[in-house]
Amino acid sequence: MAIKRTLLNTALVLVTAATLAACGQDSEDNNKVEDAMSSAGDAVEQTMDNASEALDNAGNAVEDTMTDTGNAMEDTMTDTGNAIEDTCEDVKEGVDAANTNC
């Protein structure tokens, strides 16, 4: 949302600067317009850099979360499998089965 607002404000500054440049007769005004346009360009560049960094950070966070989730699921599956196997062996021992391996 902040990126959109900044881009819209930048576009407004650029339009205003272009309008002033088209109407201006004084070189001092033209310098002000050029400065405003340069500042707007810098703001757009900074916004894009910030957005790119934020997306990189979000991507890394998602990747880390997915890895942690995958590891937790793998551990849970292993624990569940071991519990089932232990229960099976206990049942076989309880009925005096010849082979207690499951």
SULNORVEN-V258630 format. One record per helix or strand of 3 or more residues. SS is the DSSP state (helix for helix, strand for strand). FROM is the first residue (numbers start at 1). TO is the last residue. If there is no record, write none. Layout:
SS	FROM	TO
SS	FROM	TO
//
This chain:
helix	2	23
helix	27	94
//
